[in-house]
């Protein structure tokens, strides 16, 4: 039995949303010399890479890309920051993920970042599903998508035609 997939964002839409997210991040961090983009492992990290490229195109402050290595199925498990610097004390950080669903991945990811005394921590997601079980929000989002609990949102940024699907 095949699962029906509906495209909710095609490649052009994703690129426009990332550009808009970049402008919002830039406006929120305009006074900073460096913005640290921390992408959550997997598609969140790929999105952070794309966001960094978009920020460079608009001449935003310098960006540093880091990966927050964590298991999305077990967000309470081990977490580690990949890349340099590992010390984010007094830095402005944007935690990036592809989809905000229940909020567990994002809240535990932010919690890991806040173990250091960062200057500012904001969150950015491509799609916010509005099914949160935790008190966290996306400060910057590309699309707010109301779905049923049975539906699944998948973002594919690795193919030759990136897209976001509802299934």
N, C-alpha and C positions, 0 to 999 in steps of 0.2 A: 504494500500500500504506500503510495507516494504522498508526501506532505506538500500541500499547496503553499507556495511562497509568493508573497506579494512584495514587489519593490516599493519601499517607502522613500528611498533616496537613491537616485542614480549618481553616476560619477560627477556630473556637472553640479548637481545639487550639493553633494558632499563637499566639493571644492569651494562652492560659495559659502556654505555654512562654516567651513574651517576659516575662510578669510574673515567672515564676520566675527567668529570667536576670537581670532587674532586681534582684530581691532578692539574688541571689548577688553581683552587681556592687556593690550597696550595701554588703553585708557586707564585701567585700574592700577597699572604699574608704571605710569609715565615718568614718575620721579626717580625710578630705580636705574642704577647703572647696569645691573644684571638681573635677568629673570630666570629662575631655575624651573625647568619643566620636568616634572617627575611623572613619567608614564607608567601606568600599572601594566605588568607583564602581559604580553600578547598584543591584542588590538589596541589597548590603551597606550602602549609604548609606540606603536606605529602611528597612532593619531598624534601623539606628542611630537614625533619626528616631523609630521606634516605641518603641525601647528608652528613648530620652530622655523620651518622653511617659509611659511607665510609671514611670520613676524619679521624675518630678515628682509622679505620683499617690501615691507612697509617701513623699513628703517627703524624698527623698534629697538629698544635697548638690547644689548648682547644677551643671547640665550645660551644656557647650558642645559644639555639634555642628560637626564638620569633615568634609570629604570628601577622601579620598585618591584622587586622579585617577590611574588606572593602567589599562593594557590587560591584562585577565586572560589574553588569549591570548599576550601577550608581557610577562610580569611583570618581565623584566630591562630593559624599555624605560623611557622617561621617566616620572617620577612627580612629582606636585606636590600640595601641600596647599592645598585651596580653603577659604576662610573665614578668620576671624580668631580667635585670633592664629596666626601662622605659627611663632612661637618657642614651643616646648613645653618649654624648659629648666625642670627641677625641677617638672614637672607630672605628674599621674597620668593615664595614657592607657589607653583601652580600644579596641583595634582590632577592628572589627566586620565580619563577612562573613556571607553567607547559608549557604554550604556549604563545608565543609573537605573537599576531595577529595584531591588529591595533596600539597597543602600549599605548592605553589609560589607561588600568589598571596599567601597569608598570610605566608609567611616573607619574601618580598621586600617586602611592605608593612610588616611589622614592622622589617625592616632599614632602610627609609627613615626610619621614626620614630626608630629608635635612632641615627641620625646626629646627633641632638641628645641632650643629657644629661637625659633624662626621669627623673623620680623613680621611676616604676613604669610598666610596660607589661604589660597583660594582654590576652588575646584572648577574643572571644566569637563563637560561631557558632550559627545555628539548627540546622543538621544537620552532624554529623561522620560521614563515610562510612567512616573507618578504612582508607583506601587510600593512606596517606602515603608519599611518596618522599623527604621532607625531615624533619629532626629538629625538628618543631614540633607543638604540641598546642593544642587549644582549652582554655583555662583554665575557661571556662564554655560549656556547650552545652545546647541544648534537647533534642536527640535524637541518640543514637548509632545509626546505621543501617548494618548490615552488608549490603553489596550485592555483586553480581558486578562485575568490571571492565567488562563490556559494558553494564551498566545505567547510566542517567543520572538524576541527581536535579535537578529544576528547582523553584525556589521562585518563585511569582508573588505579589507583594505589591501589584501595580498594579490588578488587576481588582476588581470589586465584591465578589467572593468570594475573598479570598486563600486560597491553598492551596499545598501542596508535593506534587510528583508524582514517582513513580518510573516511568521508561520504559525 
